[in-house]
Amino acid sequence: MESGKLPADVLIRLLEQQDLPIILPLVQLLNPTVSPAQLAQRLQEMMGQGYECAAAFMADNCVGVAGIWLGTRFWCGRYLDVDNVVVDPAYRDHGIGQQLMNWVENYARQQRCEIMVLDAYVTNQAARRFYERNAYQIVGHHFVKKL
């Protein structure tokens, strides 16, 4: 695929729960130190906690995913948390990530969300630039403590 060319034949849809395992090869790209079996187990747990996922398809191939968590918090009201956004490396730089994020934003509006939130690793400068181009602002720190 020619770099920078937007593919016209991208279909984005919310996956049914039984179809969620198709995201695992792409999620593995973001989590290379987690075994495929452990990712599958975690996905099962996440599905029971309300996890959803939008997926981008070209023909019958899943070429991009964006996880979705809906919730409500005191500080912001109803929100959509975008999780594990990843596009197959062979299809990057063709606008698929942008199309996914546009789809997710429209979905958030349909769900009456007031804001969208997401986390990106501090080492992922490309993700930071992408989200900043999409009007996301850094408003805090995400703290983690290993147990």
C-alpha positions in Angstrom: 0.0 0.0 0.0 1.3 3.4 -0.9 2.3 5.5 2.1 0.0 8.4 2.9 -2.8 7.0 0.7 -6.2 6.7 2.5 -7.7 3.3 1.9 -11.3 3.7 0.7 -12.3 0.2 1.6 -11.9 0.3 5.4 -14.9 -0.9 7.4 -15.0 0.0 11.1 -17.4 -1.7 13.5 -17.9 -2.7 17.1 -17.0 -6.3 17.6 -19.4 -8.8 19.1 -18.0 -10.5 22.2 -17.5 -13.8 20.5 -15.3 -12.0 17.9 -13.0 -10.2 20.3 -10.2 -12.8 20.2 -9.4 -11.6 16.7 -7.8 -8.5 18.3 -5.1 -10.5 20.1 -2.4 -10.6 17.4 -2.6 -6.8 17.2 -2.7 -6.3 21.0 0.4 -8.6 21.2 2.3 -5.8 19.3 1.7 -3.4 22.2 2.4 -6.1 24.8 5.3 -8.1 23.5 6.4 -9.3 27.0 2.9 -10.8 27.8 2.4 -14.3 26.5 -0.5 -14.9 24.0 -2.1 -17.3 26.5 -2.0 -14.6 29.2 -3.5 -12.0 26.8 -6.3 -14.4 26.0 -7.0 -15.0 29.7 -7.0 -11.2 30.4 -9.3 -10.6 27.5 -11.8 -13.1 29.0 -11.7 -11.2 32.3 -12.0 -7.8 30.5 -15.1 -8.9 28.6 -16.8 -9.6 31.9 -15.9 -6.0 33.0 -17.6 -4.3 30.1 -14.7 -4.1 27.6 -15.7 -3.5 24.0 -13.5 -3.0 20.9 -13.9 -1.2 17.6 -12.0 -2.9 14.7 -11.0 -1.7 11.3 -11.2 -4.3 8.5 -9.9 -4.3 5.0 -11.5 -7.2 3.1 -11.7 -9.8 5.9 -8.5 -8.7 7.6 -8.5 -7.0 11.0 -6.0 -4.2 10.4 -6.6 -2.0 13.4 -8.3 -2.0 16.8 -9.3 0.5 19.6 -10.5 -0.8 22.9 -13.4 0.9 24.7 -14.3 1.2 28.3 -17.4 3.3 29.3 -17.8 4.7 32.8 -18.7 7.5 35.0 -16.5 9.4 37.5 -17.1 12.2 39.9 -14.7 14.6 38.2 -15.9 14.2 34.7 -19.2 12.5 34.4 -19.8 9.9 31.7 -16.6 9.1 29.8 -15.1 6.8 27.2 -11.6 5.4 27.9 -9.8 4.4 24.7 -7.5 1.5 25.3 -5.0 -0.4 23.2 -5.2 1.5 19.9 -3.0 -0.3 17.4 -2.8 -0.6 13.6 -1.1 -3.4 11.8 2.4 -2.2 10.9 1.8 -3.0 7.2 -1.2 -0.5 7.2 0.3 2.3 9.3 0.5 5.9 7.9 -2.6 5.4 5.8 -5.1 7.1 8.0 -6.6 4.0 9.6 -5.8 5.1 13.1 -7.4 8.4 12.4 -10.5 6.7 11.0 -10.7 4.5 14.1 -10.4 7.5 16.5 -13.1 9.3 14.5 -15.4 6.3 14.8 -14.7 5.9 18.5 -15.4 9.6 19.1 -18.7 9.4 17.3 -19.6 6.3 19.4 -18.7 8.2 22.6 -21.1 11.0 21.5 -23.9 8.4 20.8 -23.2 7.0 24.3 -23.7 10.5 25.8 -20.1 10.7 27.0 -18.8 14.1 28.1 -15.2 13.4 27.5 -12.8 10.8 26.1 -9.6 9.7 28.0 -6.7 7.5 27.2 -3.2 6.6 28.4 -0.1 6.4 26.2 3.3 5.1 27.3 5.7 8.0 27.9 8.2 6.3 25.6 5.7 6.3 22.7 6.4 9.7 21.1 4.5 8.8 17.9 1.3 8.1 19.9 1.8 11.4 21.9 2.0 13.4 18.6 -1.0 11.6 17.2 -3.2 12.2 20.2 -2.1 15.9 20.5 -3.0 16.4 16.8 -6.4 15.0 17.7 -6.9 17.7 20.4 -6.1 15.5 23.5 -4.5 17.3 26.3 -2.1 16.0 29.0 -3.9 17.0 32.2 -2.4 14.7 34.8 -0.1 11.8 35.6 -1.0 8.1 35.6 0.6 6.5 38.6 1.3 2.8 38.9 2.5 0.8 41.9 3.4 -2.9 41.4 1.9 -5.3 44.0 
